Amino acid sequence: SPDSMERIVGVPHVPAARQRLTCYVCQQRGGACVQCSDRSCFRAFHVTCAQAGRPPLCLEVVDRDSSSCEYRAYCDLHVPPHAAARVA
């Protein structure tokens, strides 16, 4: 969390395939990358690169019900319309 400056935890538990992806933002391999939630896109990026905001990327949490949520991440080409105003 950039607001509370908590460290990132659980990276060793991320599947090895995710740690081999190259971030399209910083061009670095390693760490834990997520892939764009658009089904036709395979761009990968670090969450911290997405939070830096250049290019503007979208990270969102969608409540599924009272006990679970879904995390979505979108590259700059696939930011959903409802989120475009927030990341611009």
LOTOR-782348 format. One record per residue: residue in one letter; x negated, y, z negated of N, C-alpha, C, O, CB in turn. Coordinates in steps of 0.2 Angstrom, whole numbers, padded with zeros to 4 digits. Glycine has a CB too. Layout:
aa=a n.px=X n.py=Y n.pz=Z ca.px=X ca.py=Y ca.pz=Z c.px=X c.py=Y c.pz=Z o.px=X o.py=Y o.pz=Z cb.px=X cb.py=Y cb.pz=Z
...
This chain:
aa=s n.px=-0004 n.py=-0006 n.pz=0000 ca.px=0000 ca.py=0000 ca.pz=0000 c.px=-0004 c.py=0006 c.pz=0000 o.px=-0008 o.py=0007 o.pz=-0005 cb.px=0005 cb.py=0000 cb.pz=-0006
aa=p n.px=-0004 n.py=0010 n.pz=0005 ca.px=-0008 ca.py=0017 ca.pz=0005 c.px=-0006 c.py=0022 c.pz=0000 o.px=-0010 o.py=0026 o.pz=-0003 cb.px=-0008 cb.py=0020 cb.pz=0012
aa=d n.px=0000 n.py=0021 n.pz=-0002 ca.px=0003 ca.py=0026 ca.pz=-0007 c.px=0000 c.py=0024 c.pz=-0014 o.px=-0002 o.py=0029 o.pz=-0018 cb.px=0010 cb.py=0026 cb.pz=-0008
aa=s n.px=0000 n.py=0018 n.pz=-0016 ca.px=-0003 ca.py=0016 ca.pz=-0023 c.px=-0010 c.py=0014 c.pz=-0022 o.px=-0013 o.py=0013 o.pz=-0028 cb.px=0001 cb.py=0010 cb.pz=-0025
aa=m n.px=-0013 n.py=0014 n.pz=-0016 ca.px=-0020 ca.py=0012 ca.pz=-0015 c.px=-0022 c.py=0005 c.pz=-0018 o.px=-0027 o.py=0004 o.pz=-0021 cb.px=-0025 cb.py=0017 cb.pz=-0019
aa=e n.px=-0017 n.py=0000 n.pz=-0018 ca.px=-0018 ca.py=-0007 ca.pz=-0020 c.px=-0022 c.py=-0010 c.pz=-0014 o.px=-0021 o.py=-0008 o.pz=-0008 cb.px=-0011 cb.py=-0010 cb.pz=-0021
aa=r n.px=-0026 n.py=-0014 n.pz=-0016 ca.px=-0030 ca.py=-0018 ca.pz=-0012 c.px=-0026 c.py=-0023 c.pz=-0008 o.px=-0021 o.py=-0025 o.pz=-0010 cb.px=-0036 cb.py=-0021 cb.pz=-0015
aa=i n.px=-0029 n.py=-0025 n.pz=-0002 ca.px=-0025 ca.py=-0030 ca.pz=0002 c.px=-0027 c.py=-0037 c.pz=-0001 o.px=-0033 o.py=-0038 o.pz=-0002 cb.px=-0027 cb.py=-0030 cb.pz=0009
aa=v n.px=-0022 n.py=-0041 n.pz=-0002 ca.px=-0024 ca.py=-0048 ca.pz=-0005 c.px=-0021 c.py=-0053 c.pz=-0001 o.px=-0016 o.py=-0052 o.pz=0003 cb.px=-0020 cb.py=-0048 cb.pz=-0012
aa=g n.px=-0023 n.py=-0059 n.pz=-0002 ca.px=-0021 ca.py=-0065 ca.pz=0002 c.px=-0023 c.py=-0066 c.pz=0009 o.px=-0021 o.py=-0071 o.pz=0012 cb.px=-0013 cb.py=-0064 cb.pz=0003
aa=v n.px=-0028 n.py=-0062 n.pz=0011 ca.px=-0031 ca.py=-0063 ca.pz=0018 c.px=-0034 c.py=-0070 c.pz=0019 o.px=-0033 o.py=-0073 o.pz=0024 cb.px=-0037 cb.py=-0058 cb.pz=0019
aa=p n.px=-0037 n.py=-0073 n.pz=0014 ca.px=-0040 ca.py=-0080 ca.pz=0015 c.px=-0035 c.py=-0085 c.pz=0016 o.px=-0036 o.py=-0090 o.pz=0019 cb.px=-0044 cb.py=-0082 cb.pz=0009
aa=h n.px=-0028 n.py=-0083 n.pz=0014 ca.px=-0023 ca.py=-0088 ca.pz=0015 c.px=-0020 c.py=-0087 c.pz=0022 o.px=-0015 o.py=-0091 o.pz=0024 cb.px=-0018 cb.py=-0087 cb.pz=0010
aa=v n.px=-0022 n.py=-0082 n.pz=0026 ca.px=-0019 ca.py=-0081 ca.pz=0033 c.px=-0022 c.py=-0086 c.pz=0037 o.px=-0028 o.py=-0088 o.pz=0037 cb.px=-0021 cb.py=-0074 cb.pz=0035
aa=p n.px=-0018 n.py=-0089 n.pz=0042 ca.px=-0020 ca.py=-0095 ca.pz=0046 c.px=-0026 c.py=-0092 c.pz=0050 o.px=-0027 o.py=-0086 o.pz=0052 cb.px=-0014 cb.py=-0097 cb.pz=0051
aa=a n.px=-0031 n.py=-0097 n.pz=0051 ca.px=-0037 ca.py=-0095 ca.pz=0055 c.px=-0036 c.py=-0092 c.pz=0062 o.px=-0039 o.py=-0088 o.pz=0064 cb.px=-0041 cb.py=-0102 cb.pz=0055
aa=a n.px=-0030 n.py=-0095 n.pz=0065 ca.px=-0029 ca.py=-0092 ca.pz=0072 c.px=-0028 c.py=-0084 c.pz=0071 o.px=-0029 o.py=-0081 o.pz=0076 cb.px=-0023 cb.py=-0096 cb.pz=0075
aa=r n.px=-0024 n.py=-0082 n.pz=0066 ca.px=-0023 ca.py=-0075 ca.pz=0066 c.px=-0029 c.py=-0071 c.pz=0064 o.px=-0030 o.py=-0065 o.pz=0066 cb.px=-0018 cb.py=-0074 cb.pz=0060
aa=q n.px=-0034 n.py=-0074 n.pz=0061 ca.px=-0041 ca.py=-0071 ca.pz=0059 c.px=-0045 c.py=-0070 c.pz=0065 o.px=-0050 o.py=-0067 o.pz=0065 cb.px=-0044 cb.py=-0074 cb.pz=0054
aa=r n.px=-0044 n.py=-0074 n.pz=0071 ca.px=-0048 ca.py=-0074 ca.pz=0077 c.px=-0045 c.py=-0069 c.pz=0082 o.px=-0049 o.py=-0068 o.pz=0087 cb.px=-0048 cb.py=-0081 cb.pz=0080
aa=l n.px=-0039 n.py=-0066 n.pz=0081 ca.px=-0037 ca.py=-0061 ca.pz=0085 c.px=-0041 c.py=-0055 c.pz=0085 o.px=-0044 o.py=-0053 o.pz=0080 cb.px=-0029 cb.py=-0060 cb.pz=0084
aa=t n.px=-0041 n.py=-0052 n.pz=0091 ca.px=-0044 ca.py=-0045 ca.pz=0092 c.px=-0039 c.py=-0040 c.pz=0091 o.px=-0034 o.py=-0040 o.pz=0095 cb.px=-0048 cb.py=-0045 cb.pz=0098
aa=c n.px=-0040 n.py=-0035 n.pz=0087 ca.px=-0036 ca.py=-0029 ca.pz=0086 c.px=-0036 c.py=-0025 c.pz=0092 o.px=-0042 o.py=-0022 o.pz=0094 cb.px=-0037 cb.py=-0025 cb.pz=0080
aa=y n.px=-0031 n.py=-0023 n.pz=0096 ca.px=-0031 ca.py=-0019 ca.pz=0101 c.px=-0032 c.py=-0012 c.pz=0100 o.px=-0034 o.py=-0008 o.pz=0104 cb.px=-0025 cb.py=-0020 cb.pz=0106
aa=v n.px=-0031 n.py=-0010 n.pz=0093 ca.px=-0033 ca.py=-0003 ca.pz=0091 c.px=-0040 c.py=-0001 c.pz=0090 o.px=-0043 o.py=0003 o.pz=0093 cb.px=-0028 cb.py=-0001 cb.pz=0085
aa=c n.px=-0043 n.py=-0005 n.pz=0086 ca.px=-0050 ca.py=-0004 ca.pz=0084 c.px=-0055 c.py=-0009 c.pz=0088 o.px=-0061 o.py=-0008 o.pz=0087 cb.px=-0051 cb.py=-0005 cb.pz=0076
aa=q n.px=-0052 n.py=-0013 n.pz=0092 ca.px=-0056 ca.py=-0018 ca.pz=0096 c.px=-0061 c.py=-0023 c.pz=0091 o.px=-0066 o.py=-0025 o.pz=0094 cb.px=-0061 cb.py=-0014 cb.pz=0100
aa=q n.px=-0059 n.py=-0024 n.pz=0085 ca.px=-0063 ca.py=-0028 ca.pz=0081 c.px=-0059 c.py=-0035 c.pz=0080 o.px=-0053 o.py=-0035 o.pz=0079 cb.px=-0064 cb.py=-0025 cb.pz=0074
aa=r n.px=-0063 n.py=-0040 n.pz=0079 ca.px=-0061 ca.py=-0047 ca.pz=0078 c.px=-0062 c.py=-0048 c.pz=0070 o.px=-0067 o.py=-0046 o.pz=0068 cb.px=-0064 cb.py=-0052 cb.pz=0082
aa=g n.px=-0058 n.py=-0051 n.pz=0067 ca.px=-0058 ca.py=-0053 ca.pz=0060 c.px=-0053 c.py=-0049 c.pz=0056 o.px=-0050 o.py=-0045 o.pz=0058 cb.px=-0065 cb.py=-0051 cb.pz=0058
aa=g n.px=-0053 n.py=-0051 n.pz=0050 ca.px=-0047 ca.py=-0049 ca.pz=0046 c.px=-0041 c.py=-0052 c.pz=0048 o.px=-0041 o.py=-0057 o.pz=0052 cb.px=-0047 cb.py=-0041 cb.pz=0046
aa=a n.px=-0035 n.py=-0050 n.pz=0046 ca.px=-0029 ca.py=-0053 ca.pz=0047 c.px=-0025 c.py=-0048 c.pz=0052 o.px=-0023 o.py=-0043 o.pz=0050 cb.px=-0025 cb.py=-0054 cb.pz=0041
aa=c n.px=-0024 n.py=-0051 n.pz=0058 ca.px=-0020 ca.py=-0047 ca.pz=0063 c.px=-0013 c.py=-0049 c.pz=0063 o.px=-0011 o.py=-0055 o.pz=0062 cb.px=-0023 cb.py=-0047 cb.pz=0070
aa=v n.px=-0008 n.py=-0045 n.pz=0065 ca.px=-0001 ca.py=-0047 ca.pz=0066 c.px=0000 c.py=-0046 c.pz=0074 o.px=-0004 o.py=-0042 o.pz=0077 cb.px=0004 cb.py=-0043 cb.pz=0062
aa=q n.px=0005 n.py=-0049 n.pz=0076 ca.px=0006 ca.py=-0048 ca.pz=0083 c.px=0013 c.py=-0044 c.pz=0084 o.px=0017 o.py=-0044 o.pz=0080 cb.px=0007 cb.py=-0054 cb.pz=0087
aa=c n.px=0014 n.py=-0040 n.pz=0090 ca.px=0020 ca.py=-0037 ca.pz=0091 c.px=0026 c.py=-0041 c.pz=0090 o.px=0026 o.py=-0047 o.pz=0093 cb.px=0019 cb.py=-0033 cb.pz=0098
aa=s n.px=0031 n.py=-0039 n.pz=0087 ca.px=0037 ca.py=-0042 ca.pz=0087 c.px=0041 c.py=-0043 c.pz=0093 o.px=0046 o.py=-0047 o.pz=0093 cb.px=0041 cb.py=-0039 cb.pz=0081
aa=d n.px=0039 n.py=-0039 n.pz=0098 ca.px=0043 ca.py=-0040 ca.pz=0104 c.px=0041 c.py=-0047 c.pz=0107 o.px=0035 o.py=-0048 o.pz=0108 cb.px=0041 cb.py=-0034 cb.pz=0109
aa=r n.px=0046 n.py=-0051 n.pz=0109 ca.px=0045 ca.py=-0057 ca.pz=0111 c.px=0040 c.py=-0058 c.pz=0117 o.px=0037 o.py=-0063 o.pz=0118 cb.px=0051 cb.py=-0061 cb.pz=0112
aa=s n.px=0040 n.py=-0053 n.pz=0122 ca.px=0036 ca.py=-0053 ca.pz=0128 c.px=0029 c.py=-0051 c.pz=0127 o.px=0025 o.py=-0050 o.pz=0132 cb.px=0040 cb.py=-0050 cb.pz=0133
aa=c n.px=0027 n.py=-0048 n.pz=0121 ca.px=0021 ca.py=-0045 ca.pz=0120 c.px=0017 c.py=-0049 c.pz=0115 o.px=0019 o.py=-0052 o.pz=0110 cb.px=0022 cb.py=-0038 cb.pz=0117
aa=f n.px=0010 n.py=-0049 n.pz=0117 ca.px=0005 ca.py=-0053 ca.pz=0113 c.px=0000 c.py=-0049 c.pz=0110 o.px=-0005 o.py=-0051 o.pz=0108 cb.px=0002 cb.py=-0058 cb.pz=0117
aa=r n.px=0001 n.py=-0042 n.pz=0110 ca.px=-0004 ca.py=-0037 ca.pz=0107 c.px=-0005 c.py=-0039 c.pz=0100 o.px=0000 o.py=-0040 o.pz=0096 cb.px=-0002 cb.py=-0030 cb.pz=0109
aa=a n.px=-0011 n.py=-0039 n.pz=0097 ca.px=-0012 ca.py=-0040 ca.pz=0090 c.px=-0015 c.py=-0034 c.pz=0087 o.px=-0019 o.py=-0030 o.pz=0091 cb.px=-0016 cb.py=-0046 cb.pz=0089
aa=f n.px=-0014 n.py=-0033 n.pz=0081 ca.px=-0017 ca.py=-0027 ca.pz=0077 c.px=-0017 c.py=-0028 c.pz=0070 o.px=-0013 o.py=-0032 o.pz=0067 cb.px=-0014 cb.py=-0020 cb.pz=0079
aa=h n.px=-0022 n.py=-0025 n.pz=0067 ca.px=-0022 ca.py=-0025 ca.pz=0059 c.px=-0017 c.py=-0020 c.pz=0057 o.px=-0015 o.py=-0015 o.pz=0059 cb.px=-0029 cb.py=-0023 cb.pz=0057
aa=v n.px=-0014 n.py=-0022 n.pz=0051 ca.px=-0009 ca.py=-0018 ca.pz=0048 c.px=-0012 c.py=-0011 c.pz=0046 o.px=-0009 o.py=-0006 o.pz=0046 cb.px=-0006 cb.py=-0022 cb.pz=0042
aa=t n.px=-0018 n.py=-0011 n.pz=0044 ca.px=-0021 ca.py=-0005 ca.pz=0042 c.px=-0022 c.py=-0001 c.pz=0048 o.px=-0022 o.py=0006 o.pz=0047 cb.px=-0028 cb.py=-0006 cb.pz=0038
aa=c n.px=-0024 n.py=-0003 n.pz=0054 ca.px=-0024 ca.py=0001 ca.pz=0060 c.px=-0017 c.py=0003 c.pz=0061 o.px=-0017 o.py=0009 o.pz=0064 cb.px=-0027 cb.py=-0004 cb.pz=0066
aa=a n.px=-0012 n.py=0000 n.pz=0061 ca.px=-0005 ca.py=0002 ca.pz=0062 c.px=-0003 c.py=0008 c.pz=0057 o.px=0000 o.py=0012 o.pz=0059 cb.px=0000 cb.py=-0004 cb.pz=0061
aa=q n.px=-0005 n.py=0007 n.pz=0051 ca.px=-0004 ca.py=0012 ca.pz=0046 c.px=-0008 c.py=0019 c.pz=0048 o.px=-0005 o.py=0024 o.pz=0046 cb.px=-0006 cb.py=0010 cb.pz=0039
aa=a n.px=-0013 n.py=0018 n.pz=0051 ca.px=-0017 ca.py=0024 ca.pz=0053 c.px=-0014 c.py=0029 c.pz=0058 o.px=-0015 o.py=0035 o.pz=0058 cb.px=-0024 cb.py=0022 cb.pz=0055
aa=g n.px=-0009 n.py=0025 n.pz=0062 ca.px=-0005 ca.py=0029 ca.pz=0066 c.px=-0007 c.py=0032 c.pz=0073 o.px=-0004 o.py=0036 o.pz=0076 cb.px=-0002 cb.py=0035 cb.pz=0062
aa=r n.px=-0013 n.py=0030 n.pz=0075 ca.px=-0016 ca.py=0032 ca.pz=0081 c.px=-0018 c.py=0026 c.pz=0085 o.px=-0023 o.py=0023 o.pz=0084 cb.px=-0021 cb.py=0037 cb.pz=0081
aa=p n.px=-0014 n.py=0024 n.pz=0090 ca.px=-0008 ca.py=0026 ca.pz=0093 c.px=-0002 c.py=0024 c.pz=0088 o.px=-0003 o.py=0020 o.pz=0083 cb.px=-0006 cb.py=0023 cb.pz=0100
aa=p n.px=0004 n.py=0028 n.pz=0088 ca.px=0009 ca.py=0027 ca.pz=0084 c.px=0012 c.py=0020 c.pz=0084 o.px=0014 o.py=0018 o.pz=0089 cb.px=0014 cb.py=0032 cb.pz=0084
aa=l n.px=0011 n.py=0016 n.pz=0079 ca.px=0014 ca.py=0009 ca.pz=0079 c.px=0020 c.py=0009 c.pz=0073 o.px=0020 o.py=0014 o.pz=0069 cb.px=0009 cb.py=0004 cb.pz=0077
aa=c n.px=0024 n.py=0004 n.pz=0074 ca.px=0029 ca.py=0003 ca.pz=0069 c.px=0029 c.py=-0003 c.pz=0065 o.px=0028 o.py=-0008 o.pz=0067 cb.px=0036 cb.py=0003 cb.pz=0073
aa=l n.px=0029 n.py=-0002 n.pz=0058 ca.px=0030 ca.py=-0008 ca.pz=0053 c.px=0036 c.py=-0007 c.pz=0050 o.px=0037 o.py=-0001 o.pz=0047 cb.px=0023 cb.py=-0008 cb.pz=0049
aa=e n.px=0040 n.py=-0012 n.pz=0049 ca.px=0046 ca.py=-0011 ca.pz=0046 c.px=0048 c.py=-0017 c.pz=0042 o.px=0046 o.py=-0023 o.pz=0044 cb.px=0052 cb.py=-0009 cb.pz=0050
aa=v n.px=0052 n.py=-0016 n.pz=0037 ca.px=0055 ca.py=-0022 ca.pz=0033 c.px=0062 c.py=-0022 c.pz=0034 o.px=0066 o.py=-0017 o.pz=0033 cb.px=0053 cb.py=-0021 cb.pz=0025
aa=v n.px=0065 n.py=-0028 n.pz=0036 ca.px=0072 ca.py=-0028 ca.pz=0037 c.px=0075 c.py=-0033 c.pz=0032 o.px=0073 o.py=-0039 o.pz=0031 cb.px=0074 cb.py=-0031 cb.pz=0044
aa=d n.px=0080 n.py=-0030 n.pz=0028 ca.px=0083 ca.py=-0035 ca.pz=0023 c.px=0087 c.py=-0040 c.pz=0026 o.px=0092 o.py=-0038 o.pz=0030 cb.px=0087 cb.py=-0030 cb.pz=0018
aa=r n.px=0086 n.py=-0046 n.pz=0025 ca.px=0090 ca.py=-0051 ca.pz=0028 c.px=0096 c.py=-0053 c.pz=0023 o.px=0102 o.py=-0054 o.pz=0025 cb.px=0086 cb.py=-0058 cb.pz=0029
aa=d n.px=0095 n.py=-0053 n.pz=0017 ca.px=0100 ca.py=-0054 ca.pz=0012 c.px=0097 c.py=-0051 c.pz=0005 o.px=0092 o.py=-0049 o.pz=0005 cb.px=0103 cb.py=-0061 cb.pz=0011
aa=s n.px=0100 n.py=-0053 n.pz=0000 ca.px=0098 ca.py=-0050 ca.pz=-0007 c.px=0092 c.py=-0053 c.pz=-0009 o.px=0088 o.py=-0051 o.pz=-0014 cb.px=0103 cb.py=-0051 cb.pz=-0012
aa=s n.px=0090 n.py=-0059 n.pz=-0006 ca.px=0084 ca.py=-0063 ca.pz=-0009 c.px=0078 c.py=-0063 c.pz=-0004 o.px=0073 o.py=-0066 o.pz=-0005 cb.px=0086 cb.py=-0069 cb.pz=-0011
aa=s n.px=0079 n.py=-0061 n.pz=0002 ca.px=0074 ca.py=-0061 ca.pz=0007 c.px=0074 c.py=-0055 c.pz=0012 o.px=0079 o.py=-0052 o.pz=0013 cb.px=0074 cb.py=-0068 cb.pz=0011
aa=c n.px=0068 n.py=-0055 n.pz=0015 ca.px=0067 ca.py=-0049 ca.pz=0020 c.px=0063 c.py=-0052 c.pz=0026 o.px=0059 o.py=-0057 o.pz=0025 cb.px=0064 cb.py=-0043 cb.pz=0017
aa=e n.px=0063 n.py=-0048 n.pz=0031 ca.px=0059 ca.py=-0050 ca.pz=0037 c.px=0054 c.py=-0044 c.pz=0039 o.px=0056 o.py=-0038 o.pz=0038 cb.px=0063 cb.py=-0052 cb.pz=0043
aa=y n.px=0048 n.py=-0045 n.pz=0040 ca.px=0043 ca.py=-0040 ca.pz=0042 c.px=0043 c.py=-0040 c.pz=0049 o.px=0042 o.py=-0045 o.pz=0053 cb.px=0036 cb.py=-0042 cb.pz=0038
aa=r n.px=0043 n.py=-0034 n.pz=0052 ca.px=0042 ca.py=-0033 ca.pz=0059 c.px=0037 c.py=-0028 c.pz=0061 o.px=0036 o.py=-0023 o.pz=0057 cb.px=0049 cb.py=-0031 cb.pz=0063
aa=a n.px=0033 n.py=-0029 n.pz=0066 ca.px=0027 ca.py=-0025 ca.pz=0068 c.px=0028 c.py=-0024 c.pz=0076 o.px=0029 o.py=-0029 o.pz=0079 cb.px=0020 cb.py=-0027 cb.pz=0066
aa=y n.px=0027 n.py=-0018 n.pz=0078 ca.px=0028 ca.py=-0016 ca.pz=0085 c.px=0022 c.py=-0012 c.pz=0087 o.px=0020 o.py=-0008 o.pz=0084 cb.px=0034 cb.py=-0013 cb.pz=0087
aa=c n.px=0019 n.py=-0014 n.pz=0093 ca.px=0014 ca.py=-0010 ca.pz=0096 c.px=0017 c.py=-0003 c.pz=0099 o.px=0023 o.py=-0003 o.pz=0099 cb.px=0010 cb.py=-0014 cb.pz=0102
aa=d n.px=0012 n.py=0001 n.pz=0101 ca.px=0015 ca.py=0007 ca.pz=0104 c.px=0019 c.py=0007 c.pz=0110 o.px=0023 o.py=0012 o.pz=0111 cb.px=0009 cb.py=0012 cb.pz=0105
aa=l n.px=0019 n.py=0002 n.pz=0113 ca.px=0023 ca.py=0001 ca.pz=0119 c.px=0030 c.py=-0002 c.pz=0118 o.px=0035 o.py=-0001 o.pz=0122 cb.px=0020 cb.py=-0004 cb.pz=0124
aa=h n.px=0031 n.py=-0005 n.pz=0112 ca.px=0037 ca.py=-0008 ca.pz=0110 c.px=0041 c.py=-0005 c.pz=0104 o.px=0045 o.py=-0008 o.pz=0101 cb.px=0036 cb.py=-0015 cb.pz=0109
aa=v n.px=0039 n.py=0001 n.pz=0102 ca.px=0042 ca.py=0004 ca.pz=0096 c.px=0050 c.py=0004 c.pz=0097 o.px=0051 o.py=0007 o.pz=0102 cb.px=0039 cb.py=0011 cb.pz=0094
aa=p n.px=0054 n.py=0001 n.pz=0093 ca.px=0061 ca.py=0002 ca.pz=0094 c.px=0064 c.py=0009 c.pz=0094 o.px=0061 o.py=0013 o.pz=0090 cb.px=0065 cb.py=-0003 cb.pz=0089
aa=p n.px=0069 n.py=0010 n.pz=0098 ca.px=0072 ca.py=0017 ca.pz=0098 c.px=0074 c.py=0020 c.pz=0091 o.px=0073 o.py=0026 o.pz=0090 cb.px=0078 cb.py=0017 cb.pz=0102
aa=h n.px=0076 n.py=0015 n.pz=0087 ca.px=0078 ca.py=0018 ca.pz=0080 c.px=0072 c.py=0020 c.pz=0076 o.px=0073 o.py=0024 o.pz=0071 cb.px=0082 cb.py=0012 cb.pz=0076
aa=a n.px=0066 n.py=0018 n.pz=0078 ca.px=0060 ca.py=0020 ca.pz=0074 c.px=0056 c.py=0025 c.pz=0077 o.px=0051 o.py=0027 o.pz=0074 cb.px=0056 cb.py=0013 cb.pz=0072
aa=a n.px=0057 n.py=0026 n.pz=0084 ca.px=0053 ca.py=0031 ca.pz=0087 c.px=0052 c.py=0037 c.pz=0084 o.px=0047 o.py=0040 o.pz=0084 cb.px=0056 cb.py=0031 cb.pz=0094
aa=a n.px=0058 n.py=0040 n.pz=0082 ca.px=0057 ca.py=0047 ca.pz=0079 c.px=0053 c.py=0047 c.pz=0072 o.px=0050 o.py=0052 o.pz=0071 cb.px=0064 cb.py=0049 cb.pz=0077
aa=r n.px=0053 n.py=0041 n.pz=0069 ca.px=0049 ca.py=0041 ca.pz=0063 c.px=0041 c.py=0040 c.pz=0064 o.px=0037 o.py=0043 o.pz=0060 cb.px=0051 cb.py=0035 cb.pz=0059
aa=v n.px=0039 n.py=0037 n.pz=0070 ca.px=0032 ca.py=0036 ca.pz=0071 c.px=0029 c.py=0042 c.pz=0076 o.px=0023 o.py=0042 o.pz=0076 cb.px=0031 cb.py=0030 cb.pz=0074
aa=a n.px=0033 n.py=0046 n.pz=0079 ca.px=0031 ca.py=0051 ca.pz=0083 c.px=0027 c.py=0056 c.pz=0080 o.px=0025 o.py=0061 o.pz=0083 cb.px=0036 cb.py=0053 cb.pz=0088
